Amino acid sequence: MLKEYGTDVQRLFLEMMLQDAGSYVRVQNIYNPENFDRTLRPAAEFIATHTNEYKTMPVIEQISAATGIRLNHIPDLTEDHFNWFMEEFEGFTKRQELERAILKSADLLEKGEFDPVEKLIKDAVQISLTKDMGTDYFDDPKQRLEKYFSSGGQVSTGWPSVDKLLYGGFSRGELNIFAGGSGSGKSLVMMNIALSWLQQGLSGVYVSLELSEELCALRTDAMLAGMSTKDIRRDMDTTELKVKLYSKKSGQYRIKALPAQSNINDVRAYLKEVQVQTGIKVDFVMVDYLDLLMPVSAKVSPNDLFVKDKYVSEELRNLAKELNVLLVTASQLNRGAVEEVEFDHSHISGGISKINTADNVFGIFTSRAMKERGRYQIQCMKSRSSTGVGQKVDLEYNIETMRITDLGEDQQQSSGFVKKSNVLDQIKTSSTFKQPNVADDEDVGRVTADVQSAKLKQLLGSIKSNL
């Protein structure tokens, strides 16, 4: 690798690209005329403009006539020469972009704008040519499938009925959102999933932008020890014993409270610090919750929820992919969802922007009466990897310990929640016309039909008012 990229080397790069259009196409994703010396930049810009407009490389004479810069033809170039070009051009581009990013960062730091600096430096360092040729679909199907189902993810949520909707569970590198109204238990759902992952030997962190670290830990104590918070206060020794015994067979867990209006860089910096100082390999990240984060990549008013949540969702998903972790967050349902029993995209606070980015979105439906009966309901609003959209799962809730567990298929239908499909079944059964057992009595038959018709109209009217 060359240490210096003077004008002679840069001129050689342009001349080699002119002789082999294929090499130019291969470096086009990192090609930037601004990286070239001022004496060569007009030629570099002409090449970019000409290829974009005419879809072909210009010839030397065109460049000379348009810019006054004379480039030369190089005879006897071989494949090895172009392999050298590919390697050196990548190094040249990375160095130039990094130098420009450092200069821009200095200006931003003087103005007190710190957030964009990390992105500028990171983008420059990550510049590279596309060397990964992707997945050869026909090469080794079994290995491809094993790679997806083992390393790719699908970790059980701890609720078999939810796993069934997702064909196995959540996957690493995905953005998973639980949406619920105020007081619906978004944090409880996330804490329960975290506890299930700890039981599977995974390690992770719970980042809260709303609750204190002590309250998050106390709720987890209750779930883990199987005790109410009132009992925990009376008997801390038993709680301590149960937590310590549990820790011997589970993954490691950290709870961190960050202020509202923090951003992804704050979360990323904390995760990095956890890994450096404790040596924990982070498998999952719970962010409580998405709506309280601010984006890094753009300056957006907190009041512009659609745009703000779009950027935050994309940055969260990129973080999950970057770290290859399981990532779960939550979002608020708007006021229009308060009286609803069926959720859709319109009920998500901030609109559809975060729905479009997320891989899996679940609505949390509950009420005081349901909690007292020990029930929670999870509604699948979106799933990229399964056909579970629109389906619902009833879960069992212990109001004392706040533990949410699987209800099982046998009890799903007896959970007390009437679904639309069940109402439609009622229509079919209620509207069945039974011929009276009176021979040739048309009047009796007509009266019975009228009664059945009236009942059907009444039932349809009640359904319409409830939908």
C-alpha angles and dihedrals in degrees: 000000000000119000096207132037105199127173092274091058092044090050089051090053091055093046093050092049091051090055095047117036089185091065091051091051090051093054096037093103091063099029111121121168089207089070092067126087115269091250091058101032096092089057092047090049092048091053091051094046095045095049092047094050103036101023092229137088117261119237125244092256092056092053092047093050094046101041107016089237114130116212123184136229113243115211128215100018113172135196090264090058091055092046086057090049093053093051097044096043090055090051091047093050094046092050094048094046092048091050091051091047091053091051092049090047091056090056092047093049090053089054091048094247102138105158099070093050096077092049092050093052094041093051091050094049092048095055110125142142119262104264099153107090093197128236119330097221097201098037103086114349095178094051090046091053093045090051092053097046096042111034096015093066137237099168117180116256089214090252111094092197091056091043088055091059090050096044091245110346140281124337132220116259094029132116113233121187131193111197123198143148124261109296094010093122104257091151092046092053091051093046091051092052090048090053090050091052091049088054088055090056097257122138125218152141134251112214113195123191093176113032129053121254090243094054092047089050093047092053090050089049090056093049094045099043095039091233134122118247088248091056091046090057090052095045112030093155093063090046091051091050093050093047092049092048090049092050092061092067102032139072123265120275135197128186118202129181115209124184119260113264091041116141139220092270089059090052092045092049091051093049090050091049091050091053094046098044101037104024091230115157101220112223099169139023125199115196114194096218145002098195092062095056125093124214124252100199096060140024106242132168112249086231093061094079097170095057095035094052091045092059094040092050092050092048092049092050091048089052091052090052094043093053095031092228138141106258126193127175138163138231137197124254114223127242091267089070095057096092096031127105093185117059128203137168093281091065094062113103110245095023134257099324095096092041090058091053100042123089096209128018125185129185118217114220120188142130138193090265092049092049091050088052089049099249138134125175127210116199119197107226098168138004128171095192103043145035094241096113111132095017124121133212125199116214132193117246127197105209092198100050097024089228115151114204138173116280097201129231095272092062098038095090093045095055093105097246116123113218126202092245089057091051090053089052088053090055091055094050097039095050097053110126115219116201108230116243093244117113116235093348102139094169093059090048092050093049092049091049091050091051092049090047092051091050091050092050090049092050093048090049092053091048092050091052091051096048 
